[in-house]
């Protein structure tokens, strides 16, 4: 049971953080989302994720991370225009 709890905790936070990280590296929020989706797809294919609750947690985390990353990019572009 402890293994599932660890996977759930990681599924809640890690995809959103990865979207933000990849967005900071590539300077584009869609590229950050696609790279994170590719990593999650690879982990599902390898058999690390096999529960619907983990899929839902990944999806919610991706959505929140994408929202935050798009906001971050928008604010950065607005600040760049003002200068």
N, CA, C and O atoms as a CHARMM CRD file, in Angstrom:
* protein
*
  332
    1    1 UNK  N      0.81600  -1.19900   0.00000 PROA 1      0.00000
    2    1 UNK  CA     0.00000   0.00000   0.00000 PROA 1      0.00000
    3    1 UNK  C      0.85700   1.25900   0.00000 PROA 1      0.00000
    4    1 UNK  O      0.46300   2.27600  -0.57100 PROA 1      0.00000
    5    2 UNK  N      2.00200   1.20200   0.62400 PROA 2      0.00000
    6    2 UNK  CA     2.86100   2.37600   0.67900 PROA 2      0.00000
    7    2 UNK  C      3.38200   2.73900  -0.72000 PROA 2      0.00000
    8    2 UNK  O      3.58600   3.91600  -1.01700 PROA 2      0.00000
    9    3 UNK  N      3.59200   1.74900  -1.56000 PROA 3      0.00000
   10    3 UNK  CA     4.04600   1.99800  -2.92100 PROA 3      0.00000
   11    3 UNK  C      2.99500   2.78100  -3.71000 PROA 3      0.00000
   12    3 UNK  O      3.33700   3.69700  -4.45800 PROA 3      0.00000
   13    4 UNK  N      1.72000   2.42700  -3.54800 PROA 4      0.00000
   14    4 UNK  CA     0.64900   3.14000  -4.24000 PROA 4      0.00000
   15    4 UNK  C      0.55500   4.57900  -3.75000 PROA 4      0.00000
   16    4 UNK  O      0.35000   5.49600  -4.54600 PROA 4      0.00000
   17    5 UNK  N      0.70400   4.78000  -2.44500 PROA 5      0.00000
   18    5 UNK  CA     0.63000   6.13600  -1.89500 PROA 5      0.00000
   19    5 UNK  C      1.76100   7.00700  -2.43000 PROA 5      0.00000
   20    5 UNK  O      1.55900   8.18900  -2.70900 PROA 5      0.00000
   21    6 UNK  N      2.93100   6.43500  -2.57100 PROA 6      0.00000
   22    6 UNK  CA     4.06800   7.16900  -3.13100 PROA 6      0.00000
   23    6 UNK  C      3.80300   7.52700  -4.58500 PROA 6      0.00000
   24    6 UNK  O      4.05500   8.65500  -5.00800 PROA 6      0.00000
   25    7 UNK  N      3.29600   6.57000  -5.35000 PROA 7      0.00000
   26    7 UNK  CA     2.98900   6.83100  -6.75700 PROA 7      0.00000
   27    7 UNK  C      1.91200   7.90300  -6.88800 PROA 7      0.00000
   28    7 UNK  O      1.98800   8.75300  -7.77500 PROA 7      0.00000
   29    8 UNK  N      0.91300   7.86600  -6.01300 PROA 8      0.00000
   30    8 UNK  CA    -0.15200   8.85700  -6.06100 PROA 8      0.00000
   31    8 UNK  C      0.38800  10.24500  -5.72600 PROA 8      0.00000
   32    8 UNK  O      0.03100  11.22000  -6.38700 PROA 8      0.00000
   33    9 UNK  N      1.22300  10.34400  -4.73000 PROA 9      0.00000
   34    9 UNK  CA     1.81000  11.63000  -4.35600 PROA 9      0.00000
   35    9 UNK  C      2.66000  12.19400  -5.50000 PROA 9      0.00000
   36    9 UNK  O      2.60600  13.38800  -5.79300 PROA 9      0.00000
   37   10 UNK  N      3.43500  11.33300  -6.13400 PROA 10     0.00000
   38   10 UNK  CA     4.23400  11.77400  -7.28100 PROA 10     0.00000
   39   10 UNK  C      3.34200  12.15800  -8.46000 PROA 10     0.00000
   40   10 UNK  O      3.63800  13.12100  -9.16800 PROA 10     0.00000
   41   11 UNK  N      2.26600  11.42300  -8.67600 PROA 11     0.00000
   42   11 UNK  CA     1.35600  11.73100  -9.78200 PROA 11     0.00000
   43   11 UNK  C      0.63500  13.05300  -9.56500 PROA 11     0.00000
   44   11 UNK  O      0.23500  13.70900 -10.52700 PROA 11     0.00000
   45   12 UNK  N      0.46900  13.44200  -8.31800 PROA 12     0.00000
   46   12 UNK  CA    -0.20200  14.70300  -8.02100 PROA 12     0.00000
   47   12 UNK  C      0.71500  15.89100  -8.31600 PROA 12     0.00000
   48   12 UNK  O      0.24800  16.91200  -8.82000 PROA 12     0.00000
   49   13 UNK  N      1.99500  15.77700  -8.01700 PROA 13     0.00000
   50   13 UNK  CA     2.88500  16.92600  -8.12500 PROA 13     0.00000
   51   13 UNK  C      3.84200  16.89500  -9.32000 PROA 13     0.00000
   52   13 UNK  O      4.07800  17.93800  -9.93000 PROA 13     0.00000
   53   14 UNK  N      4.38100  15.76700  -9.66300 PROA 14     0.00000
   54   14 UNK  CA     5.46700  15.70100 -10.64000 PROA 14     0.00000
   55   14 UNK  C      5.08500  16.15400 -12.05600 PROA 14     0.00000
   56   14 UNK  O      5.84300  16.92800 -12.64000 PROA 14     0.00000
   57   15 UNK  N      3.96900  15.72700 -12.64200 PROA 15     0.00000
   58   15 UNK  CA     3.66700  16.19200 -14.00800 PROA 15     0.00000
   59   15 UNK  C      3.52500  17.70200 -14.11600 PROA 15     0.00000
   60   15 UNK  O      4.00000  18.29900 -15.08200 PROA 15     0.00000
   61   16 UNK  N      2.88400  18.32100 -13.14900 PROA 16     0.00000
   62   16 UNK  CA     2.74900  19.77900 -13.18100 PROA 16     0.00000
   63   16 UNK  C      4.08500  20.48200 -13.07300 PROA 16     0.00000
   64   16 UNK  O      4.33500  21.47000 -13.76300 PROA 16     0.00000
   65   17 UNK  N      4.94200  19.97200 -12.20700 PROA 17     0.00000
   66   17 UNK  CA     6.27500  20.55700 -12.06500 PROA 17     0.00000
   67   17 UNK  C      7.10700  20.35100 -13.32700 PROA 17     0.00000
   68   17 UNK  O      7.87300  21.23000 -13.72200 PROA 17     0.00000
   69   18 UNK  N      6.95500  19.19400 -13.95500 PROA 18     0.00000
   70   18 UNK  CA     7.69100  18.94600 -15.20000 PROA 18     0.00000
   71   18 UNK  C      7.24200  19.86900 -16.32400 PROA 18     0.00000
   72   18 UNK  O      8.06900  20.33100 -17.11000 PROA 18     0.00000
   73   19 UNK  N      5.94900  20.14300 -16.40900 PROA 19     0.00000
   74   19 UNK  CA     5.45700  21.07100 -17.43400 PROA 19     0.00000
   75   19 UNK  C      6.08200  22.44700 -17.21900 PROA 19     0.00000
   76   19 UNK  O      6.54500  23.08000 -18.16800 PROA 19     0.00000
   77   20 UNK  N      6.09300  22.89900 -15.98600 PROA 20     0.00000
   78   20 UNK  CA     6.68300  24.21000 -15.69100 PROA 20     0.00000
   79   20 UNK  C      8.18200  24.19500 -15.98100 PROA 20     0.00000
   80   20 UNK  O      8.70700  25.14700 -16.55900 PROA 20     0.00000
   81   21 UNK  N      8.87200  23.13400 -15.59000 PROA 21     0.00000
   82   21 UNK  CA    10.31300  23.03700 -15.83500 PROA 21     0.00000
   83   21 UNK  C     10.62700  23.04800 -17.33200 PROA 21     0.00000
   84   21 UNK  O     11.48300  23.81000 -17.78200 PROA 21     0.00000
   85   22 UNK  N      9.93900  22.21000 -18.09900 PROA 22     0.00000
   86   22 UNK  CA    10.19500  22.16700 -19.53400 PROA 22     0.00000
   87   22 UNK  C      9.80400  23.47400 -20.22000 PROA 22     0.00000
   88   22 UNK  O     10.41200  23.85800 -21.21800 PROA 22     0.00000
   89   23 UNK  N      8.79300  24.15500 -19.68700 PROA 23     0.00000
   90   23 UNK  CA     8.42100  25.45500 -20.23400 PROA 23     0.00000
   91   23 UNK  C      9.53200  26.46700 -19.98900 PROA 23     0.00000
   92   23 UNK  O      9.83500  27.28100 -20.86200 PROA 23     0.00000
   93   24 UNK  N     10.13300  26.42300 -18.82100 PROA 24     0.00000
   94   24 UNK  CA    11.23900  27.34100 -18.52600 PROA 24     0.00000
   95   24 UNK  C     12.45100  27.04800 -19.40500 PROA 24     0.00000
   96   24 UNK  O     13.17400  27.96500 -19.79400 PROA 24     0.00000
   97   25 UNK  N     12.67000  25.78200 -19.71700 PROA 25     0.00000
   98   25 UNK  CA    13.82900  25.41600 -20.52900 PROA 25     0.00000
   99   25 UNK  C     13.60500  25.75700 -22.00500 PROA 25     0.00000
  100   25 UNK  O     14.50400  26.27200 -22.67000 PROA 25     0.00000
  101   26 UNK  N     12.40300  25.46700 -22.51600 PROA 26     0.00000
  102   26 UNK  CA    12.14200  25.65500 -23.94500 PROA 26     0.00000
  103   26 UNK  C     11.48300  26.99000 -24.27400 PROA 26     0.00000
  104   26 UNK  O     11.40500  27.35800 -25.44700 PROA 26     0.00000
  105   27 UNK  N     11.01100  27.72000 -23.27800 PROA 27     0.00000
  106   27 UNK  CA    10.32200  29.01000 -23.44700 PROA 27     0.00000
  107   27 UNK  C      9.01700  28.89600 -24.22200 PROA 27     0.00000
  108   27 UNK  O      8.56800  29.86600 -24.83200 PROA 27     0.00000
  109   28 UNK  N      8.40500  27.70800 -24.20100 PROA 28     0.00000
  110   28 UNK  CA     7.11300  27.52500 -24.85800 PROA 28     0.00000
  111   28 UNK  C      6.29800  26.51300 -24.06500 PROA 28     0.00000
  112   28 UNK  O      6.74800  25.38900 -23.84100 PROA 28     0.00000
  113   29 UNK  N      5.10600  26.90500 -23.64000 PROA 29     0.00000
  114   29 UNK  CA     4.30900  26.06200 -22.75200 PROA 29     0.00000
  115   29 UNK  C      3.76100  24.81400 -23.44200 PROA 29     0.00000
  116   29 UNK  O      3.58400  23.78800 -22.78700 PROA 29     0.00000
  117   30 UNK  N      3.49000  24.87400 -24.73300 PROA 30     0.00000
  118   30 UNK  CA     2.97800  23.69900 -25.43900 PROA 30     0.00000
  119   30 UNK  C      4.08100  22.64500 -25.57500 PROA 30     0.00000
  120   30 UNK  O      3.81500  21.44900 -25.45100 PROA 30     0.00000
  121   31 UNK  N      5.29300  23.07800 -25.82500 PROA 31     0.00000
  122   31 UNK  CA     6.41200  22.14000 -25.91300 PROA 31     0.00000
  123   31 UNK  C      6.63100  21.47800 -24.55700 PROA 31     0.00000
  124   31 UNK  O      6.90200  20.27900 -24.48400 PROA 31     0.00000
  125   32 UNK  N      6.51400  22.25500 -23.48500 PROA 32     0.00000
  126   32 UNK  CA     6.63700  21.68300 -22.14000 PROA 32     0.00000
  127   32 UNK  C      5.58000  20.63000 -21.87500 PROA 32     0.00000
  128   32 UNK  O      5.86700  19.59500 -21.27300 PROA 32     0.00000
  129   33 UNK  N      4.35500  20.88500 -22.32000 PROA 33     0.00000
  130   33 UNK  CA     3.27400  19.91600 -22.14000 PROA 33     0.00000
  131   33 UNK  C      3.53100  18.65600 -22.95000 PROA 33     0.00000
  132   33 UNK  O      3.33300  17.54900 -22.45000 PROA 33     0.00000
  133   34 UNK  N      3.96800  18.80900 -24.19200 PROA 34     0.00000
  134   34 UNK  CA     4.20800  17.64500 -25.06000 PROA 34     0.00000
  135   34 UNK  C      5.34800  16.78100 -24.51700 PROA 34     0.00000
  136   34 UNK  O      5.25100  15.55400 -24.52300 PROA 34     0.00000
  137   35 UNK  N      6.42100  17.41000 -24.04900 PROA 35     0.00000
  138   35 UNK  CA     7.52900  16.64500 -23.47500 PROA 35     0.00000
  139   35 UNK  C      7.09300  15.88700 -22.22700 PROA 35     0.00000
  140   35 UNK  O      7.48300  14.73600 -22.03000 PROA 35     0.00000
  141   36 UNK  N      6.29600  16.52000 -21.39200 PROA 36     0.00000
  142   36 UNK  CA     5.80100  15.84500 -20.19100 PROA 36     0.00000
  143   36 UNK  C      4.86900  14.70200 -20.55100 PROA 36     0.00000
  144   36 UNK  O      4.94100  13.63300 -19.94600 PROA 36     0.00000
  145   37 UNK  N      3.99800  14.90900 -21.52500 PROA 37     0.00000
  146   37 UNK  CA     3.11500  13.82800 -21.98100 PROA 37     0.00000
  147   37 UNK  C      3.91900  12.65000 -22.52100 PROA 37     0.00000
  148   37 UNK  O      3.55300  11.49500 -22.30300 PROA 37     0.00000
  149   38 UNK  N      5.00300  12.93600 -23.21600 PROA 38     0.00000
  150   38 UNK  CA     5.84900  11.86100 -23.73700 PROA 38     0.00000
  151   38 UNK  C      6.47100  11.05600 -22.59300 PROA 38     0.00000
  152   38 UNK  O      6.54200   9.82900 -22.66700 PROA 38     0.00000
  153   39 UNK  N      6.91500  11.73300 -21.54900 PROA 39     0.00000
  154   39 UNK  CA     7.47100  11.02000 -20.39400 PROA 39     0.00000
  155   39 UNK  C      6.42000  10.16600 -19.69400 PROA 39     0.00000
  156   39 UNK  O      6.70500   9.03900 -19.29000 PROA 39     0.00000
  157   40 UNK  N      5.21800  10.69300 -19.55100 PROA 40     0.00000
  158   40 UNK  CA     4.14900   9.93400 -18.90000 PROA 40     0.00000
  159   40 UNK  C      3.74900   8.74400 -19.76800 PROA 40     0.00000
  160   40 UNK  O      3.51300   7.65200 -19.25300 PROA 40     0.00000
  161   41 UNK  N      3.67200   8.94900 -21.07500 PROA 41     0.00000
  162   41 UNK  CA     3.33900   7.83500 -21.97300 PROA 41     0.00000
  163   41 UNK  C      4.39600   6.74300 -21.90100 PROA 41     0.00000
  164   41 UNK  O      4.06700   5.55700 -21.93700 PROA 41     0.00000
  165   42 UNK  N      5.64700   7.12600 -21.79900 PROA 42     0.00000
  166   42 UNK  CA     6.71600   6.13000 -21.68200 PROA 42     0.00000
  167   42 UNK  C      6.61600   5.36400 -20.37100 PROA 42     0.00000
  168   42 UNK  O      6.87100   4.16000 -20.33800 PROA 42     0.00000
  169   43 UNK  N      6.24800   6.04300 -19.29200 PROA 43     0.00000
  170   43 UNK  CA     6.11200   5.34300 -18.01200 PROA 43     0.00000
  171   43 UNK  C      4.90400   4.40900 -18.00700 PROA 43     0.00000
  172   43 UNK  O      4.94900   3.33800 -17.40100 PROA 43     0.00000
  173   44 UNK  N      3.83100   4.80700 -18.67700 PROA 44     0.00000
  174   44 UNK  CA     2.66300   3.93300 -18.78600 PROA 44     0.00000
  175   44 UNK  C      3.01400   2.71500 -19.63200 PROA 44     0.00000
  176   44 UNK  O      2.65300   1.59100 -19.28500 PROA 44     0.00000
  177   45 UNK  N      3.71600   2.93600 -20.73700 PROA 45     0.00000
  178   45 UNK  CA     4.11500   1.83800 -21.60700 PROA 45     0.00000
  179   45 UNK  C      5.04900   0.86800 -20.88000 PROA 45     0.00000
  180   45 UNK  O      4.98900  -0.34000 -21.10800 PROA 45     0.00000
  181   46 UNK  N      5.90600   1.39100 -20.01100 PROA 46     0.00000
  182   46 UNK  CA     6.83900   0.54000 -19.26500 PROA 46     0.00000
  183   46 UNK  C      6.14100  -0.20000 -18.12400 PROA 46     0.00000
  184   46 UNK  O      6.71600  -1.12000 -17.54300 PROA 46     0.00000
  185   47 UNK  N      4.91700   0.18900 -17.80200 PROA 47     0.00000
  186   47 UNK  CA     4.16100  -0.52700 -16.79200 PROA 47     0.00000
  187   47 UNK  C      4.23700   0.04200 -15.39300 PROA 47     0.00000
  188   47 UNK  O      3.85900  -0.63200 -14.43500 PROA 47     0.00000
  189   48 UNK  N      4.71800   1.27400 -15.25000 PROA 48     0.00000
  190   48 UNK  CA     4.81900   1.86500 -13.92000 PROA 48     0.00000
  191   48 UNK  C      3.48900   2.41400 -13.42000 PROA 48     0.00000
  192   48 UNK  O      3.27800   2.52100 -12.21200 PROA 48     0.00000
  193   49 UNK  N      2.60100   2.75800 -14.32800 PROA 49     0.00000
  194   49 UNK  CA     1.29400   3.29400 -13.96000 PROA 49     0.00000
  195   49 UNK  C      0.23500   2.32100 -14.45500 PROA 49     0.00000
  196   49 UNK  O      0.17700   2.01600 -15.64600 PROA 49     0.00000
  197   50 UNK  N     -0.59600   1.83600 -13.55300 PROA 50     0.00000
  198   50 UNK  CA    -1.60900   0.86100 -13.97200 PROA 50     0.00000
  199   50 UNK  C     -2.88600   0.98100 -13.15500 PROA 50     0.00000
  200   50 UNK  O     -3.54200  -0.02000 -12.86700 PROA 50     0.00000
  201   51 UNK  N     -3.23600   2.19900 -12.78600 PROA 51     0.00000
  202   51 UNK  CA    -4.43100   2.41900 -11.98500 PROA 51     0.00000
  203   51 UNK  C     -5.10800   3.69300 -12.49400 PROA 51     0.00000
  204   51 UNK  O     -4.43100   4.67800 -12.78700 PROA 51     0.00000
  205   52 UNK  N     -6.42100   3.67900 -12.59900 PROA 52     0.00000
  206   52 UNK  CA    -7.15300   4.83600 -13.10900 PROA 52     0.00000
  207   52 UNK  C     -7.00900   6.05000 -12.20800 PROA 52     0.00000
  208   52 UNK  O     -7.01800   7.18200 -12.69300 PROA 52     0.00000
  209   53 UNK  N     -6.87600   5.83500 -10.91500 PROA 53     0.00000
  210   53 UNK  CA    -6.69300   6.96300 -10.00800 PROA 53     0.00000
  211   53 UNK  C     -5.38200   7.69500 -10.31300 PROA 53     0.00000
  212   53 UNK  O     -5.31900   8.92100 -10.22700 PROA 53     0.00000
  213   54 UNK  N     -4.35000   6.94900 -10.66300 PROA 54     0.00000
  214   54 UNK  CA    -3.07500   7.57100 -11.03200 PROA 54     0.00000
  215   54 UNK  C     -3.19800   8.32500 -12.35900 PROA 54     0.00000
  216   54 UNK  O     -2.59400   9.38500 -12.52500 PROA 54     0.00000
  217   55 UNK  N     -3.96900   7.78900 -13.29600 PROA 55     0.00000
  218   55 UNK  CA    -4.19300   8.48900 -14.56100 PROA 55     0.00000
  219   55 UNK  C     -4.91100   9.81600 -14.32600 PROA 55     0.00000
  220   55 UNK  O     -4.56100  10.83400 -14.92400 PROA 55     0.00000
  221   56 UNK  N     -5.90400   9.79600 -13.46200 PROA 56     0.00000
  222   56 UNK  CA    -6.65500  11.02200 -13.15400 PROA 56     0.00000
  223   56 UNK  C     -5.75500  12.03700 -12.45700 PROA 56     0.00000
  224   56 UNK  O     -5.79400  13.22400 -12.78100 PROA 56     0.00000
  225   57 UNK  N     -4.95100  11.58400 -11.51000 PROA 57     0.00000
  226   57 UNK  CA    -4.03800  12.49000 -10.80700 PROA 57     0.00000
  227   57 UNK  C     -3.02800  13.09000 -11.78200 PROA 57     0.00000
  228   57 UNK  O     -2.72000  14.27800 -11.69500 PROA 57     0.00000
  229   58 UNK  N     -2.51300  12.28900 -12.70300 PROA 58     0.00000
  230   58 UNK  CA    -1.60100  12.80600 -13.73000 PROA 58     0.00000
  231   58 UNK  C     -2.29400  13.86800 -14.58500 PROA 58     0.00000
  232   58 UNK  O     -1.71200  14.91600 -14.86400 PROA 58     0.00000
  233   59 UNK  N     -3.51800  13.60600 -14.99800 PROA 59     0.00000
  234   59 UNK  CA    -4.24400  14.53100 -15.86500 PROA 59     0.00000
  235   59 UNK  C     -4.52900  15.85300 -15.14600 PROA 59     0.00000
  236   59 UNK  O     -4.37600  16.92400 -15.73200 PROA 59     0.00000
  237   60 UNK  N     -4.93400  15.77800 -13.90300 PROA 60     0.00000
  238   60 UNK  CA    -5.20800  17.00100 -13.14500 PROA 60     0.00000
  239   60 UNK  C     -3.91600  17.79400 -12.95500 PROA 60     0.00000
  240   60 UNK  O     -3.90600  19.01500 -13.11400 PROA 60     0.00000
  241   61 UNK  N     -2.84400  17.11400 -12.62100 PROA 61     0.00000
  242   61 UNK  CA    -1.56700  17.78300 -12.43100 PROA 61     0.00000
  243   61 UNK  C     -1.07300  18.41400 -13.73400 PROA 61     0.00000
  244   61 UNK  O     -0.55000  19.52900 -13.72400 PROA 61     0.00000
  245   62 UNK  N     -1.23600  17.71000 -14.84500 PROA 62     0.00000
  246   62 UNK  CA    -0.86200  18.27900 -16.14500 PROA 62     0.00000
  247   62 UNK  C     -1.67500  19.53000 -16.46200 PROA 62     0.00000
  248   62 UNK  O     -1.13700  20.51500 -16.96600 PROA 62     0.00000
  249   63 UNK  N     -2.95900  19.48800 -16.17000 PROA 63     0.00000
  250   63 UNK  CA    -3.82300  20.62900 -16.44300 PROA 63     0.00000
  251   63 UNK  C     -3.40900  21.83800 -15.61800 PROA 63     0.00000
  252   63 UNK  O     -3.30100  22.94500 -16.14600 PROA 63     0.00000
  253   64 UNK  N     -3.18000  21.63600 -14.33500 PROA 64     0.00000
  254   64 UNK  CA    -2.77100  22.73500 -13.46000 PROA 64     0.00000
  255   64 UNK  C     -1.39200  23.25900 -13.88000 PROA 64     0.00000
  256   64 UNK  O     -1.17800  24.47100 -13.92300 PROA 64     0.00000
  257   65 UNK  N     -0.46900  22.36400 -14.18500 PROA 65     0.00000
  258   65 UNK  CA     0.85500  22.77700 -14.62800 PROA 65     0.00000
  259   65 UNK  C      0.81000  23.54400 -15.93400 PROA 65     0.00000
  260   65 UNK  O      1.52600  24.53200 -16.09400 PROA 65     0.00000
  261   66 UNK  N     -0.02400  23.10300 -16.87500 PROA 66     0.00000
  262   66 UNK  CA    -0.15800  23.80200 -18.15200 PROA 66     0.00000
  263   66 UNK  C     -0.76100  25.18100 -17.95500 PROA 66     0.00000
  264   66 UNK  O     -0.33000  26.14700 -18.58500 PROA 66     0.00000
  265   67 UNK  N     -1.75600  25.27800 -17.08400 PROA 67     0.00000
  266   67 UNK  CA    -2.37000  26.58000 -16.79100 PROA 67     0.00000
  267   67 UNK  C     -1.33400  27.53200 -16.19700 PROA 67     0.00000
  268   67 UNK  O     -1.23500  28.68800 -16.60900 PROA 67     0.00000
  269   68 UNK  N     -0.56900  27.04200 -15.23300 PROA 68     0.00000
  270   68 UNK  CA     0.44200  27.87600 -14.59900 PROA 68     0.00000
  271   68 UNK  C      1.53800  28.26800 -15.59600 PROA 68     0.00000
  272   68 UNK  O      1.98900  29.41300 -15.60000 PROA 68     0.00000
  273   69 UNK  N      1.96200  27.33300 -16.43200 PROA 69     0.00000
  274   69 UNK  CA     3.00700  27.61600 -17.41300 PROA 69     0.00000
  275   69 UNK  C      2.52600  28.63000 -18.44700 PROA 69     0.00000
  276   69 UNK  O      3.28900  29.51300 -18.83900 PROA 69     0.00000
  277   70 UNK  N      1.26100  28.52100 -18.90000 PROA 70     0.00000
  278   70 UNK  CA     0.75800  29.50400 -19.85900 PROA 70     0.00000
  279   70 UNK  C      0.68200  30.88400 -19.24500 PROA 70     0.00000
  280   70 UNK  O      0.97500  31.88100 -19.90500 PROA 70     0.00000
  281   71 UNK  N      0.29000  30.94500 -17.98400 PROA 71     0.00000
  282   71 UNK  CA     0.27400  32.22500 -17.27500 PROA 71     0.00000
  283   71 UNK  C      1.67900  32.80100 -17.15600 PROA 71     0.00000
  284   71 UNK  O      1.89300  33.99900 -17.33900 PROA 71     0.00000
  285   72 UNK  N      2.62200  31.93600 -16.84900 PROA 72     0.00000
  286   72 UNK  CA     4.00800  32.34500 -16.69400 PROA 72     0.00000
  287   72 UNK  C      4.55700  32.91100 -18.01400 PROA 72     0.00000
  288   72 UNK  O      5.22300  33.94700 -18.01700 PROA 72     0.00000
  289   73 UNK  N      4.27800  32.23300 -19.12500 PROA 73     0.00000
  290   73 UNK  CA     4.74700  32.69400 -20.43200 PROA 73     0.00000
  291   73 UNK  C      4.07500  34.01400 -20.80500 PROA 73     0.00000
  292   73 UNK  O      4.73000  34.91800 -21.32400 PROA 73     0.00000
  293   74 UNK  N      2.78100  34.12700 -20.54400 PROA 74     0.00000
  294   74 UNK  CA     2.04900  35.35400 -20.85700 PROA 74     0.00000
  295   74 UNK  C      2.61700  36.53000 -20.07700 PROA 74     0.00000
  296   74 UNK  O      2.82400  37.60300 -20.64300 PROA 74     0.00000
  297   75 UNK  N      2.87000  36.34300 -18.78800 PROA 75     0.00000
  298   75 UNK  CA     3.43300  37.42100 -17.97100 PROA 75     0.00000
  299   75 UNK  C      4.83400  37.79500 -18.43500 PROA 75     0.00000
  300   75 UNK  O      5.18700  38.97400 -18.44200 PROA 75     0.00000
  301   76 UNK  N      5.62800  36.81900 -18.81900 PROA 76     0.00000
  302   76 UNK  CA     6.98200  37.10100 -19.29500 PROA 76     0.00000
  303   76 UNK  C      6.93600  37.90000 -20.59400 PROA 76     0.00000
  304   76 UNK  O      7.73200  38.81900 -20.78300 PROA 76     0.00000
  305   77 UNK  N      6.01800  37.56100 -21.48300 PROA 77     0.00000
  306   77 UNK  CA     5.90300  38.29700 -22.74800 PROA 77     0.00000
  307   77 UNK  C      5.41300  39.72000 -22.51800 PROA 77     0.00000
  308   77 UNK  O      5.88600  40.65100 -23.17000 PROA 77     0.00000
  309   78 UNK  N      4.46800  39.89700 -21.59700 PROA 78     0.00000
  310   78 UNK  CA     3.98100  41.23700 -21.28600 PROA 78     0.00000
  311   78 UNK  C      5.07800  42.08400 -20.67400 PROA 78     0.00000
  312   78 UNK  O      5.19700  43.26300 -21.00800 PROA 78     0.00000
  313   79 UNK  N      5.88300  41.51900 -19.78800 PROA 79     0.00000
  314   79 UNK  CA     6.98500  42.25600 -19.17800 PROA 79     0.00000
  315   79 UNK  C      8.05200  42.61000 -20.20500 PROA 79     0.00000
  316   79 UNK  O      8.68300  43.66300 -20.10900 PROA 79     0.00000
  317   80 UNK  N      8.25700  41.73800 -21.18300 PROA 80     0.00000
  318   80 UNK  CA     9.24000  42.00100 -22.22500 PROA 80     0.00000
  319   80 UNK  C      8.78600  43.13600 -23.13600 PROA 80     0.00000
  320   80 UNK  O      9.60600  43.93300 -23.59100 PROA 80     0.00000
  321   81 UNK  N      7.50100  43.21100 -23.39900 PROA 81     0.00000
  322   81 UNK  CA     6.95700  44.26900 -24.26000 PROA 81     0.00000
  323   81 UNK  C      7.05400  45.62100 -23.56200 PROA 81     0.00000
  324   81 UNK  O      7.32100  46.63200 -24.21100 PROA 81     0.00000
  325   82 UNK  N      6.84200  45.64900 -22.25700 PROA 82     0.00000
  326   82 UNK  CA     6.88100  46.90500 -21.50600 PROA 82     0.00000
  327   82 UNK  C      8.27300  47.50600 -21.46500 PROA 82     0.00000
  328   82 UNK  O      8.41100  48.72600 -21.36700 PROA 82     0.00000
  329   83 UNK  N      9.29100  46.69500 -21.53600 PROA 83     0.00000
  330   83 UNK  CA    10.65800  47.21900 -21.42900 PROA 83     0.00000
  331   83 UNK  C     11.18300  47.80600 -22.68200 PROA 83     0.00000
  332   83 UNK  O     12.32000  48.27700 -22.71400 PROA 83     0.00000
